[in-house]
């Protein structure tokens, strides 16, 4: 059983958690486009639990600064040192 400080159990939950932190709870479609994906494909990763291919996970790590270990296993800190979340909401639409 998880305590409230532990990461979500599955990869899709962790993808959704980080994406929502960065672009908000309604930003899935914008974030999908930022990664070059159709929104339905992104929803399949977040909601349905389909496993995203390595290039998509790599792009997610690059765009968000999330720790690859935390993303895949839920271990360690959520973000890489020096890559704290950017909550400026600009990640979703490709504008920086």
C-alpha positions as CSV (number, residue, x, y, z in Angstrom):
1,X,0.0,0.0,0.0
2,X,1.3,3.4,-0.9
3,X,1.5,6.4,1.4
4,X,0.6,9.8,0.1
5,X,4.2,10.7,-0.5
6,X,4.9,7.7,-2.8
7,X,4.6,7.9,-6.6
8,X,1.6,6.4,-8.4
9,X,1.9,2.7,-9.0
10,X,1.8,2.6,-12.8
11,X,3.7,4.4,-15.6
12,X,0.5,6.0,-17.0
13,X,-0.2,7.5,-13.6
14,X,3.3,9.0,-13.4
15,X,3.0,10.4,-17.0
16,X,-0.3,12.0,-16.1
17,X,1.0,13.4,-12.8
18,X,4.0,15.1,-14.3
19,X,2.1,16.4,-17.3
20,X,-0.7,17.8,-15.1
21,X,2.0,19.5,-12.9
22,X,3.4,21.2,-15.9
23,X,0.5,22.1,-18.2
24,X,-2.5,21.5,-15.9
25,X,-5.2,18.9,-15.6
26,X,-6.8,19.8,-19.0
27,X,-3.5,20.1,-20.9
28,X,-3.2,16.5,-22.3
29,X,-4.0,17.4,-25.9
30,X,-1.6,20.4,-25.9
31,X,1.1,18.3,-24.3
32,X,0.6,15.5,-26.8
33,X,1.1,17.9,-29.7
34,X,4.3,19.2,-27.9
35,X,5.6,15.6,-28.1
36,X,4.4,15.3,-31.7
37,X,1.7,12.8,-30.9
38,X,-2.0,12.6,-31.7
39,X,-3.9,13.4,-28.5
40,X,-5.6,9.9,-28.5
41,X,-2.3,8.2,-28.6
42,X,-1.2,10.2,-25.5
43,X,-4.4,9.4,-23.7
44,X,-3.7,5.7,-24.4
45,X,-0.5,6.0,-22.5
46,X,-1.9,8.1,-19.6
47,X,-5.4,6.5,-19.2
48,X,-5.4,3.1,-20.9
49,X,-2.0,2.2,-19.7
50,X,-0.4,1.3,-23.1
51,X,3.3,1.3,-22.8
52,X,4.9,4.2,-24.6
53,X,7.8,3.4,-26.9
54,X,11.3,4.5,-25.9
55,X,11.5,7.5,-28.2
56,X,8.3,8.9,-26.6
57,X,9.6,8.3,-23.1
58,X,12.9,9.9,-24.0
59,X,11.1,13.0,-25.4
60,X,9.0,13.1,-22.2
61,X,12.1,13.1,-20.1
62,X,13.8,15.8,-22.3
63,X,10.7,18.1,-22.2
64,X,9.8,17.7,-18.6
65,X,13.1,17.1,-16.8
66,X,11.6,14.1,-15.0
67,X,14.0,11.5,-13.7
68,X,14.0,8.4,-16.0
69,X,14.3,6.1,-13.0
70,X,11.4,7.7,-11.3
71,X,9.3,7.7,-14.4
72,X,9.9,4.0,-15.1
73,X,10.0,2.6,-11.6
74,X,8.8,5.2,-9.2
75,X,12.2,5.2,-7.4
76,X,14.2,8.2,-6.3
77,X,13.4,11.9,-6.8
78,X,10.8,12.9,-9.3
79,X,13.0,15.4,-11.2
80,X,16.7,15.3,-12.1
81,X,18.9,17.6,-10.1
82,X,18.8,21.0,-11.7
83,X,15.7,20.1,-13.8
84,X,12.9,21.1,-11.5
85,X,9.5,21.3,-13.0
86,X,8.7,24.3,-15.2
87,X,5.2,25.3,-14.2
88,X,5.0,28.2,-16.7
89,X,2.5,26.2,-18.7
90,X,4.4,27.0,-21.9
91,X,5.5,23.4,-22.4
92,X,2.1,22.3,-23.8
93,X,1.9,24.5,-26.8
94,X,5.5,24.5,-28.0
95,X,6.1,28.1,-27.2
96,X,9.0,28.9,-24.9
